[in-house]
Amino acid sequence: MVICALHDELLRDAHDFGGPDLVADIHHEARTWVDEAHPWDGTGDEPGDRHSAYLAVWWQRIDLERAERIGTLVQRGDGRWQPIGPVRCPDGHTFGPRRVLLGWIPCPCRGHHVWTCQAPTDDGLCGLQTVHPVPGPRCREVGIG
């Protein structure tokens, strides 16, 4: 089921970003909001709007947690280390397979991660970039070779 797979992915990200404490915090926030916004007396099957609202809170919190950590390395559940990247470009296009180019800009400050949007637009490809960390006044691209 798509909803279960989405929840599993959000749960994995929450665990990787903040461990069991973050998982518990998001679960509590989501459950509290759903109970207030979509009350249910517990009889019959739980209404679908409660499931959707619960996932929406999870999705918002994971997006916020991700935004605070862009460019940092986290150890995933399978033991691999991975930099956290944005999920969308500055224009709002969602990143995914064939929709983002990952890059690196060498710099005396140690360098910058770059995500370039490859989403199709009326004019070709979006091309907007997200750079982390944001280059400072002393940053400059360093040539290789």
DSSP file (Angstrom, degrees, kcal/mol; ACC not computed):
  #  RESIDUE AA STRUCTURE BP1 BP2  ACC     N-H-->O    O-->H-N    N-H-->O    O-->H-N    TCO  KAPPA ALPHA  PHI   PSI    X-CA   Y-CA   Z-CA
    1    1 A M     >        0   0    0      0, 0.0     4,-2.0     0, 0.0     5,-0.2   0.000 360.0 360.0 360.0 137.9    0.0    0.0    0.0
    2    2 A V  H  >  +     0   0    0      1,-0.2     4,-2.5     2,-0.2     5,-0.2   0.875 360.0  54.9 -62.3 -40.7    1.3    3.5   -0.9
    3    3 A I  H  > S+     0   0    0      1,-0.2     4,-2.6     2,-0.2    -1,-0.2   0.910 108.7  48.1 -63.0 -42.4    0.4    5.0    2.4
    4    4 A C  H  > S+     0   0    0      2,-0.2     4,-2.6     1,-0.2    -1,-0.2   0.909 112.0  49.4 -64.7 -41.6    2.4    2.4    4.4
    5    5 A A  H  X S+     0   0    0     -4,-2.0     4,-2.2     2,-0.2    -2,-0.2   0.908 112.1  48.7 -64.4 -41.1    5.4    2.8    2.1
    6    6 A L  H  X S+     0   0    0     -4,-2.5     4,-2.5     2,-0.2     5,-0.2   0.930 112.1  48.2 -64.0 -45.4    5.3    6.6    2.5
    7    7 A H  H  X S+     0   0    0     -4,-2.6     4,-2.9     1,-0.2    -2,-0.2   0.907 110.1  52.6 -62.4 -40.8    5.0    6.3    6.3
    8    8 A D  H  X S+     0   0    0     -4,-2.6     4,-2.4     2,-0.2    -1,-0.2   0.909 110.3  48.1 -60.0 -42.3    7.9    3.8    6.4
    9    9 A E  H  X S+     0   0    0     -4,-2.2     4,-2.4     2,-0.2    -2,-0.2   0.915 113.5  46.6 -65.4 -43.1   10.1    6.3    4.4
   10   10 A L  H  X S+     0   0    0     -4,-2.5     4,-2.6     2,-0.2    -2,-0.2   0.904 112.5  50.5 -65.0 -40.8    9.1    9.2    6.7
   11   11 A L  H  X S+     0   0    0     -4,-2.9     4,-2.3    -5,-0.2    -2,-0.2   0.903 109.9  50.3 -63.0 -42.3    9.8    7.0    9.8
   12   12 A R  H  X S+     0   0    0     -4,-2.4     4,-2.7     2,-0.2    -2,-0.2   0.931 112.0  47.5 -61.2 -46.9   13.2    6.0    8.4
   13   13 A D  H  X S+     0   0    0     -4,-2.4     4,-2.7     1,-0.2     5,-0.2   0.921 111.1  50.9 -61.9 -43.9   14.1    9.7    7.8
   14   14 A A  H  X S+     0   0    0     -4,-2.6     4,-2.3     1,-0.2     5,-0.5   0.915 112.3  47.0 -60.6 -42.7   12.9   10.7   11.2
   15   15 A H  H  X S+     0   0    0     -4,-2.3     4,-2.0     1,-0.2    -1,-0.2   0.919 114.5  46.5 -65.1 -42.9   15.0    8.0   12.8
   16   16 A D  H  < S+     0   0    0     -4,-2.7    59,-0.3     1,-0.2    -2,-0.2   0.854 116.7  44.6 -68.1 -34.0   18.1    8.9   10.7
   17   17 A F  H  < S-     0   0    0     -4,-2.7    -2,-0.2    -5,-0.2    -1,-0.2   0.832 140.3  -5.5 -80.2 -33.2   17.7   12.6   11.4
   18   18 A G  H  X S-     0   0    0     -4,-2.3     4,-0.9    -5,-0.2     3,-0.5   0.381  88.3-130.5-148.9   6.8   17.0   12.5   15.1
   19   19 A G  H >X  -     0   0    0     -4,-2.0     4,-1.9    -5,-0.5     3,-0.5  -0.167  63.5 -30.6  71.6-165.6   16.6    9.0   16.4
   20   20 A P  H 3> S+     0   0    0      0, 0.0     4,-2.6     0, 0.0    -1,-0.2   0.794 133.7  60.9 -61.0 -30.5   13.8    7.6   18.6
   21   21 A D  H 3> S+     0   0    0     -3,-0.5     4,-2.3     2,-0.2    -2,-0.2   0.920 106.9  44.4 -64.9 -42.4   13.3   11.0   20.3
   22   22 A L  H <X S+     0   0    0     -4,-0.9     4,-2.7    -3,-0.5     5,-0.3   0.905 112.6  52.4 -68.2 -40.3   12.4   12.7   17.0
   23   23 A V  H  X S+     0   0    0     -4,-1.9     4,-2.5     1,-0.2    -2,-0.2   0.941 112.2  45.4 -58.5 -47.6   10.2    9.8   16.0
   24   24 A A  H  X S+     0   0    0     -4,-2.6     4,-2.5     1,-0.2    -1,-0.2   0.895 112.4  51.7 -64.0 -40.4    8.3   10.0   19.3
   25   25 A D  H  X S+     0   0    0     -4,-2.3     4,-2.4     2,-0.2    -2,-0.2   0.928 112.9  43.8 -63.1 -46.2    8.0   13.8   19.1
   26   26 A I  H  X S+     0   0    0     -4,-2.7     4,-3.0     2,-0.2     5,-0.2   0.917 113.0  52.0 -67.2 -42.2    6.6   13.7   15.5
   27   27 A H  H  X S+     0   0    0     -4,-2.5     4,-2.8    -5,-0.3     5,-0.2   0.931 111.7  46.8 -58.8 -45.5    4.2   10.9   16.4
   28   28 A H  H  X S+     0   0    0     -4,-2.5     4,-2.6     2,-0.2     5,-0.2   0.934 114.1  47.2 -62.5 -46.5    2.9   12.8   19.4
   29   29 A E  H  X S+     0   0    0     -4,-2.4     4,-2.4     2,-0.2    -2,-0.2   0.924 115.0  46.2 -61.4 -44.5    2.5   16.0   17.4
   30   30 A A  H  X S+     0   0    0     -4,-3.0     4,-2.6     2,-0.2     5,-0.2   0.930 113.8  47.4 -65.4 -46.0    0.7   14.2   14.6
   31   31 A R  H  X S+     0   0    0     -4,-2.8     4,-2.5    -5,-0.2    -2,-0.2   0.915 113.0  49.2 -63.1 -43.4   -1.6   12.2   16.9
   32   32 A T  H  X S+     0   0    0     -4,-2.6     4,-1.8    -5,-0.2    -1,-0.2   0.931 113.4  46.0 -61.4 -46.5   -2.5   15.3   18.9
   33   33 A W  H  X S+     0   0    0     -4,-2.4     4,-3.0    -5,-0.2     5,-0.3   0.917 113.1  49.4 -64.9 -43.2   -3.3   17.3   15.8
   34   34 A V  H  X S+     0   0    0     -4,-2.6     4,-2.9     1,-0.2    -1,-0.2   0.913 109.8  51.5 -63.0 -42.9   -5.3   14.5   14.2
   35   35 A D  H  < S+     0   0    0     -4,-2.5    -1,-0.2    -5,-0.2    -2,-0.2   0.861 116.0  41.7 -63.8 -34.3   -7.4   14.0   17.3
   36   36 A E  H  < S+     0   0    0     -4,-1.8    -2,-0.2    -5,-0.2    -1,-0.2   0.914 122.8  36.8 -76.4 -43.7   -8.2   17.7   17.5
   37   37 A A  H  < S+     0   0    0     -4,-3.0    -2,-0.2     1,-0.2    -3,-0.2   0.791 130.8  26.5 -82.0 -28.9   -8.8   18.3   13.8
   38   38 A H  S  < S-     0   0    0     -4,-2.9    -1,-0.2    -5,-0.3    -2,-0.1  -0.582  79.7-164.9-136.1  70.4  -10.6   15.0   13.0
   39   39 A P        -     0   0    0      0, 0.0     2,-0.3     0, 0.0    -3,-0.1  -0.202   6.9-173.5 -60.0 149.2  -12.2   13.6   16.1
   40   40 A W        -     0   0    0     -5,-0.1     6,-0.1     6,-0.0    -2,-0.0  -0.991  26.2-145.9-146.6 134.7  -13.3    9.9   16.0
   41   41 A D        -     0   0    0     -2,-0.3     3,-0.1     2,-0.2    -1,-0.0   0.484  47.3-112.6 -83.5  -0.8  -15.3    8.0   18.6
   42   42 A G  S    S+     0   0    0      1,-0.3     2,-0.3     3,-0.1     4,-0.1   0.416  75.9 125.8  89.0  -2.5  -13.4    4.7   17.9
   43   43 A T        -     0   0    0      2,-0.1    -1,-0.3     0, 0.0    -2,-0.2  -0.698  66.7  -5.7 -92.0 144.9  -16.3    2.8   16.4
   44   44 A G  S    S-     0   0    0     -2,-0.3     2,-0.1    -3,-0.1     0, 0.0  -0.167 114.2 -23.1  71.8-170.3  -16.0    1.3   12.9
   45   45 A D  S    S-     0   0    0      1,-0.1    -2,-0.1     0, 0.0    -3,-0.1  -0.458  77.4 -99.9 -72.2 144.9  -13.0    1.7   10.7
   46   46 A E        -     0   0    0     -2,-0.1    -1,-0.1     1,-0.1     5,-0.1  -0.485  48.2-105.0 -64.9 130.4  -10.8    4.8   11.3
   47   47 A P    >>  -     0   0    0      0, 0.0     3,-1.1     0, 0.0     4,-1.0  -0.247  20.1-125.8 -60.3 144.3  -11.8    7.4    8.7
   48   48 A G  H 3> S+     0   0    0      1,-0.3     4,-2.4     2,-0.2     5,-0.2   0.791 106.0  66.5 -61.1 -31.0   -9.3    7.9    5.8
   49   49 A D  H 3> S+     0   0    0      1,-0.2     4,-2.2     2,-0.2    -1,-0.3   0.810  97.2  55.6 -65.3 -26.1   -9.0   11.7    6.5
   50   50 A R  H <> S+     0   0    0     -3,-1.1     4,-2.4     2,-0.2    -1,-0.2   0.912 107.8  47.9 -68.3 -41.8   -7.4   10.9    9.8
   51   51 A H  H  X S+     0   0    0     -4,-1.0     4,-2.4     2,-0.2    -2,-0.2   0.934 113.1  48.2 -61.9 -46.1   -4.7    8.8    8.0
   52   52 A S  H  X S+     0   0    0     -4,-2.4     4,-2.2     1,-0.2    -2,-0.2   0.910 112.7  47.8 -61.7 -43.3   -4.1   11.6    5.5
   53   53 A A  H  X S+     0   0    0     -4,-2.2     4,-2.0     2,-0.2    -1,-0.2   0.896 110.4  52.4 -66.2 -39.7   -3.9   14.2    8.2
   54   54 A Y  H  X S+     0   0    0     -4,-2.4     4,-1.9     1,-0.2    -2,-0.2   0.936 112.1  45.2 -60.5 -47.9   -1.5   12.1   10.2
   55   55 A L  H  X S+     0   0    0     -4,-2.4     4,-3.0     1,-0.2    -1,-0.2   0.861 108.3  58.3 -65.1 -35.1    0.8   11.6    7.2
   56   56 A A  H  X S+     0   0    0     -4,-2.2     4,-2.5     2,-0.2    -1,-0.2   0.908 106.5  47.6 -62.0 -41.7    0.6   15.3    6.4
   57   57 A V  H  X S+     0   0    0     -4,-2.0     4,-2.4     2,-0.2     5,-0.2   0.931 113.0  48.9 -64.9 -44.1    2.0   16.3    9.8
   58   58 A W  H  X S+     0   0    0     -4,-1.9     4,-2.6     1,-0.2     5,-0.2   0.932 111.4  49.8 -58.1 -46.1    4.8   13.7    9.4
   59   59 A W  H  X S+     0   0    0     -4,-3.0     4,-2.4     1,-0.2    -2,-0.2   0.913 111.0  48.7 -61.7 -45.0    5.6   15.0    6.0
   60   60 A Q  H  X S+     0   0    0     -4,-2.5     4,-2.3     1,-0.2    -1,-0.2   0.933 113.0  47.1 -61.6 -46.3    5.7   18.7    7.1
   61   61 A R  H  X S+     0   0    0     -4,-2.4     4,-2.8     2,-0.2    -2,-0.2   0.905 111.9  49.3 -64.5 -41.6    8.0   17.9   10.1
   62   62 A I  H  X S+     0   0    0     -4,-2.6     4,-2.9     2,-0.2    -1,-0.2   0.905 110.1  52.2 -65.2 -40.1   10.4   15.7    8.0
   63   63 A D  H  X S+     0   0    0     -4,-2.4     4,-2.4    -5,-0.2    -2,-0.2   0.919 112.3  45.8 -60.0 -43.0   10.6   18.6    5.4
   64   64 A L  H  X S+     0   0    0     -4,-2.3     4,-1.7     2,-0.2    -2,-0.2   0.924 113.7  48.2 -65.7 -44.4   11.4   21.0    8.2
   65   65 A E  H  X S+     0   0    0     -4,-2.8     4,-0.8     1,-0.2    -2,-0.2   0.912 112.9  48.9 -62.3 -42.4   14.0   18.7    9.8
   66   66 A R  H >X S+     0   0    0     -4,-2.9     3,-1.1     1,-0.2     4,-0.6   0.923 107.6  54.5 -62.8 -45.1   15.5   18.0    6.3
   67   67 A A  H >< S+     0   0    0     -4,-2.4     3,-0.6     1,-0.3    -1,-0.2   0.853 107.3  51.1 -59.4 -36.0   15.7   21.8    5.6
   68   68 A E  H 3< S+     0   0    0     -4,-1.7    -1,-0.3     1,-0.2    -2,-0.2   0.700 116.5  41.2 -72.7 -18.6   17.7   22.4    8.8
   69   69 A R  H X< S+     0   0    0     -3,-1.1     3,-2.6    -4,-0.8    15,-0.4   0.308  74.9 145.2-114.8   7.8   20.2   19.6    7.9
   70   70 A I  T << S+     0   0    0     -4,-0.6    15,-0.2    -3,-0.6     3,-0.1  -0.217  76.3  15.2 -52.8 131.4   20.8   20.1    4.2
   71   71 A G  T 3  S+     0   0    0     13,-3.6    -1,-0.3     1,-0.3     2,-0.2   0.214  98.7 117.5  89.4 -14.4   24.4   19.3    3.4
   72   72 A T    <   -     0   0    0     -3,-2.6    12,-2.6    12,-0.2     2,-0.4  -0.546  65.7-117.1 -85.2 153.8   25.1   17.4    6.7
   73   73 A L  E     -A   83   0A   0     10,-0.2     2,-0.4    -2,-0.2    -1,-0.1  -0.722  31.0-177.4 -90.1 136.6   26.0   13.8    6.8
   74   74 A V  E     -A   82   0A   0      8,-2.3     8,-2.5    -2,-0.4     2,-0.7  -0.973  28.6-122.1-128.1 148.6   23.8   11.3    8.5
   75   75 A Q  E     -A   81   0A   0     -2,-0.4     6,-0.3   -59,-0.3     5,-0.1  -0.812  32.5-141.0 -89.9 118.4   24.3    7.6    8.9
   76   76 A R    >   -     0   0    0      4,-3.3     3,-2.3    -2,-0.7   -63,-0.0  -0.221  28.0 -98.3 -73.5 167.0   21.4    5.7    7.3
   77   77 A G  T 3  S+     0   0    0      1,-0.3    -1,-0.1     2,-0.1    -2,-0.0   0.749 123.4  58.0 -58.9 -25.8   19.8    2.7    8.9
   78   78 A D  T 3  S-     0   0    0      2,-0.1    -1,-0.3     1,-0.0     3,-0.1   0.383 122.0-104.4 -87.9   5.8   21.8    0.4    6.6
   79   79 A G  S <  S+     0   0    0     -3,-2.3     2,-0.1     1,-0.3    -2,-0.1   0.230  79.6 129.2  95.4 -14.3   25.1    1.9    7.9
   80   80 A R        -     0   0    0     -5,-0.1    -4,-3.3     1,-0.0     2,-0.4  -0.459  55.6-131.0 -74.9 147.1   25.9    4.1    4.8
   81   81 A W  E     +A   75   0A   0     -6,-0.3    -6,-0.2    -2,-0.1    -8,-0.1  -0.830  32.2 175.7 -95.1 137.1   26.7    7.8    5.3
   82   82 A Q  E     -A   74   0A   0     -8,-2.5    -8,-2.3    -2,-0.4     2,-0.2  -0.998  30.9-121.5-144.9 135.6   24.8   10.1    3.1
   83   83 A P  E     -A   73   0A   0      0, 0.0     2,-0.5     0, 0.0   -10,-0.2  -0.563  34.6-118.4 -73.2 141.2   24.5   13.9    2.8
   84   84 A I        -     0   0    0    -12,-2.6   -13,-3.6   -15,-0.4   -12,-0.2  -0.688  36.7-168.7 -80.5 126.6   21.0   15.2    3.3
   85   85 A G        -     0   0    0     -2,-0.5   -16,-0.1   -15,-0.2   -15,-0.0  -0.702  26.6 -92.2-111.5 165.3   19.8   17.0    0.2
   86   86 A P        -     0   0    0      0, 0.0    -1,-0.1     0, 0.0     3,-0.1  -0.312  22.4-141.7 -69.2 160.2   16.8   19.2   -0.5
   87   87 A V  S    S+     0   0    0      1,-0.2     8,-3.0   -24,-0.1     2,-0.3   0.558  81.1  20.9 -99.0 -11.4   13.6   17.5   -1.8
   88   88 A R  B    S-B   94   0B   0      6,-0.3     6,-0.2    29,-0.0    -1,-0.2  -0.985  78.3-109.1-152.2 161.6   12.7   20.4   -4.2
   89   89 A C    >   -     0   0    0      4,-2.1     3,-2.2    -2,-0.3    40,-0.1  -0.288  47.3 -92.1 -83.4 172.7   14.3   23.3   -6.0
   90   90 A P  T 3  S+     0   0    0      0, 0.0    -1,-0.1     0, 0.0    39,-0.0   0.742 129.1  54.4 -59.0 -21.8   13.7   27.0   -5.2
   91   91 A D  T 3  S-     0   0    0      2,-0.1    35,-0.0    37,-0.0     0, 0.0   0.486 122.7-106.2 -88.6  -3.6   10.9   26.9   -7.7
   92   92 A G    <   +     0   0    0     -3,-2.2     2,-0.2     1,-0.3     0, 0.0   0.455  66.7 149.7  96.4   1.1    9.2   24.0   -6.0
   93   93 A H        -     0   0    0      1,-0.1    -4,-2.1    26,-0.1     2,-0.3  -0.512  49.6-119.1 -68.2 133.1   10.0   21.2   -8.5
   94   94 A T  B     -B   88   0B   0     -6,-0.2    -6,-0.3    -2,-0.2     2,-0.2  -0.566  23.9-131.4 -76.1 131.5   10.3   17.9   -6.6
   95   95 A F        +     0   0    0     -8,-3.0     5,-0.1    -2,-0.3    -1,-0.1  -0.507  48.1 121.8 -78.8 151.3   13.7   16.2   -6.9
   96   96 A G    >   -     0   0    0     -2,-0.2     3,-2.2    -8,-0.0     4,-0.5  -0.952  64.1 -18.6 179.1-169.1   14.0   12.6   -7.9
   97   97 A P  T 3  S+     0   0    0      0, 0.0     0, 0.0     0, 0.0     0, 0.0  -0.299 131.6   1.1 -56.3 132.4   15.4   10.3  -10.5
   98   98 A R  T 3  S+     0   0    0      2,-0.3     3,-0.1     1,-0.1    -3,-0.0   0.607 117.0  86.9  64.5  15.0   16.4   12.2  -13.6
   99   99 A R  S <  S+     0   0    0     -3,-2.2    19,-2.6     1,-0.2    20,-0.4   0.359  84.8  42.9-122.8   3.0   15.2   15.5  -12.0
  100  100 A V  E     -C  117   0C   0     -4,-0.5     2,-0.5    17,-0.3    -2,-0.3  -0.984  59.7-150.2-151.4 138.2   18.4   16.6  -10.2
  101  101 A L  E     -C  116   0C   0     15,-2.6    15,-2.7    -2,-0.3     2,-0.4  -0.933  19.1-147.6-104.1 129.7   22.1   16.8  -10.8
  102  102 A L  E     +C  115   0C   0     -2,-0.5     2,-0.3    13,-0.2    13,-0.2  -0.811  29.3 159.9 -97.1 136.3   24.3   16.4   -7.8
  103  103 A G  E     -C  114   0C   0     11,-2.9    11,-2.4    -2,-0.4     2,-0.4  -0.878  32.1-135.3-147.7 179.5   27.6   18.3   -7.8
  104  104 A W  E     -C  113   0C   0     -2,-0.3     9,-0.2     9,-0.2     7,-0.0  -0.997   7.4-154.9-142.7 132.9   30.4   19.7   -5.8
  105  105 A I  E     -C  112   0C   0      7,-2.7     7,-1.9    -2,-0.4     2,-0.1  -0.946  21.9-136.5-109.4 113.0   32.1   23.1   -6.1
  106  106 A P        +     0   0    0      0, 0.0    36,-2.0     0, 0.0     5,-0.2  -0.436  35.4 163.8 -66.8 143.7   35.7   23.1   -4.8
  107  107 A C    >   -     0   0    0     34,-0.2     3,-2.2    -2,-0.1    34,-0.1  -0.985  53.0-108.9-157.2 151.4   36.5   26.1   -2.7
  108  108 A P  T 3  S+     0   0    0      0, 0.0    31,-0.1     0, 0.0    33,-0.1   0.751 116.8  65.6 -57.7 -21.4   39.1   27.2   -0.1
  109  109 A C  T 3  S-     0   0    0     31,-0.2    30,-0.1     1,-0.1    29,-0.0   0.418 132.5 -89.6 -80.7   4.2   36.4   26.9    2.6
  110  110 A R  S <  S-     0   0    0     -3,-2.2     2,-0.1     2,-0.0    -1,-0.1   0.010  74.9 -84.4 106.9 -20.3   36.3   23.1    1.9
  111  111 A G        -     0   0    0     -5,-0.2     2,-0.4    -7,-0.0    30,-0.0  -0.437  36.5 -96.8 117.4 172.2   33.6   23.2   -0.8
  112  112 A H  E     -C  105   0C   0     -7,-1.9    -7,-2.7    -2,-0.1     2,-0.2  -0.994  20.9-129.4-136.3 134.2   29.9   23.3   -1.5
  113  113 A H  E     -CD 104 132C   0     19,-3.4    19,-2.4    -2,-0.4     2,-0.4  -0.584  28.7-160.6 -73.9 144.7   27.3   20.7   -2.4
  114  114 A V  E     -CD 103 131C   0    -11,-2.4   -11,-2.9    -2,-0.2     2,-0.5  -0.996  14.9-170.5-134.3 130.6   25.2   21.7   -5.4
  115  115 A W  E     -CD 102 130C   0     15,-2.5    15,-2.3    -2,-0.4     2,-0.5  -0.982  11.7-165.0-116.8 118.1   21.8   20.3   -6.5
  116  116 A T  E     -CD 101 129C   0    -15,-2.7   -15,-2.6    -2,-0.5     2,-0.2  -0.914  20.0-125.8-109.3 123.4   20.8   21.5  -10.0
  117  117 A C  E     -C  100   0C   0     11,-2.9    10,-2.4    -2,-0.5   -17,-0.3  -0.459  24.2-178.4 -71.4 130.5   17.1   21.0  -10.9
  118  118 A Q        +     0   0    0    -19,-2.6   -18,-0.2    -2,-0.2    -1,-0.1   0.072  32.0 139.4-113.4  20.8   16.5   19.1  -14.1
  119  119 A A        -     0   0    0    -20,-0.4     7,-2.4     1,-0.1     2,-0.1  -0.431  59.4-108.7 -67.6 138.1   12.7   19.4  -14.1
  120  120 A P  E     +E  125   0D   0      0, 0.0     5,-0.3     0, 0.0     2,-0.2  -0.435  43.2 175.5 -68.6 140.2   11.3   20.1  -17.6
  121  121 A T  E >   -E  124   0D   0      3,-3.0     3,-1.3    -2,-0.1     5,-0.0  -0.777  49.3 -93.0-130.7 177.4    9.8   23.6  -18.2
  122  122 A D  T 3  S+     0   0    0      1,-0.2     3,-0.1    -2,-0.2     4,-0.0   0.796 127.3  46.7 -62.6 -27.6    8.4   25.4  -21.2
  123  123 A D  T 3  S-     0   0    0      1,-0.1     2,-0.5     3,-0.0    -1,-0.2   0.335 127.6 -88.7 -97.5   6.3   11.9   26.8  -21.9
  124  124 A G  E <  S-E  121   0D   0     -3,-1.3    -3,-3.0    -6,-0.0     2,-0.3  -0.949  89.0  -0.1 128.6-113.9   13.8   23.5  -21.5
  125  125 A L  E     -E  120   0D   0     -2,-0.5    -7,-0.1    -5,-0.3    -6,-0.1  -0.879  63.5-123.8-115.0 149.7   15.1   22.5  -18.0
  126  126 A C        -     0   0    0     -7,-2.4    -8,-0.2    -2,-0.3    -1,-0.1   0.964  31.4-174.9 -55.1 -61.2   14.7   24.5  -14.8
  127  127 A G        +     0   0    0    -10,-2.4    -1,-0.1     1,-0.3    -9,-0.1   0.398  24.8 146.8  80.6  -3.7   18.4   24.7  -14.0
  128  128 A L        -     0   0    0    -12,-0.1   -11,-2.9     1,-0.1     2,-0.4  -0.398  35.6-145.3 -67.6 145.0   17.9   26.4  -10.6
  129  129 A Q  E     -D  116   0C   0    -13,-0.2     2,-0.5   -40,-0.1   -13,-0.2  -0.853  16.5-156.3-116.7 147.6   20.5   25.4   -8.0
  130  130 A T  E     -D  115   0C   0    -15,-2.3   -15,-2.5    -2,-0.4     2,-0.4  -0.993  21.0-167.4-113.9 126.5   20.6   24.9   -4.3
  131  131 A V  E     -D  114   0C   0     -2,-0.5   -17,-0.2   -17,-0.2     3,-0.1  -0.948   9.9-135.8-119.9 133.7   24.1   25.3   -2.9
  132  132 A H  E    S+D  113   0C   0    -19,-2.4   -19,-3.4    -2,-0.4     2,-0.1  -0.996  86.9  24.3-140.9 134.9   25.2   24.3    0.6
  133  133 A P  S    S-     0   0    0      0, 0.0    -1,-0.3     0, 0.0     3,-0.1   0.673 100.8-117.6 -68.7 157.2   26.8   25.8    2.5
  134  134 A V        -     0   0    0     -2,-0.1    -2,-0.1     1,-0.1    -4,-0.0  -0.419  38.9-103.2 -60.2 129.0   25.8   29.2    0.9
  135  135 A P        -     0   0    0      0, 0.0    -1,-0.1     0, 0.0    -4,-0.0  -0.284  37.7-144.3 -59.0 136.2   29.1   30.7   -0.4
  136  136 A G    >   -     0   0    0     -3,-0.1     3,-1.3     1,-0.0   -27,-0.1  -0.282  33.7 -86.5 -91.5-178.4   30.4   33.5    1.8
  137  137 A P  T 3  S+     0   0    0      0, 0.0    -1,-0.0     0, 0.0     0, 0.0   0.753 127.8  46.9 -64.5 -24.6   32.2   36.7    0.7
  138  138 A R  T 3  S+     0   0    0      2,-0.0     2,-0.2   -29,-0.0   -29,-0.0   0.441  88.6 110.3 -96.4   0.0   35.6   34.9    0.7
  139  139 A C    <   +     0   0    0     -3,-1.3     2,-0.3   -32,-0.1   -32,-0.1  -0.488  38.0 165.6 -77.2 144.3   34.5   31.9   -1.2
  140  140 A R        -     0   0    0     -2,-0.2     2,-0.2   -34,-0.0   -31,-0.2  -0.970  41.9-100.2-155.2 146.0   35.6   31.3   -4.8
  141  141 A E        -     0   0    0     -2,-0.3     2,-0.5   -34,-0.1   -34,-0.2  -0.457  36.5-144.8 -68.5 135.1   35.5   28.4   -7.1
  142  142 A V        -     0   0    0    -36,-2.0     2,-0.1    -2,-0.2    -1,-0.1  -0.883  11.2-129.6-105.9 130.4   38.9   26.6   -7.3
  143  143 A G        -     0   0    0     -2,-0.5     2,-0.5     1,-0.0   -36,-0.0  -0.420  16.4-136.6 -73.4 151.7   40.1   25.1  -10.5
  144  144 A I              0   0    0      1,-0.2    -1,-0.0    -2,-0.1     0, 0.0  -0.938 360.0 360.0-111.5 131.7   41.3   21.6  -10.6
  145  145 A G              0   0    0     -2,-0.5    -1,-0.2     0, 0.0    -2,-0.0   0.437 360.0 360.0 100.6 360.0   44.4   20.6  -12.6
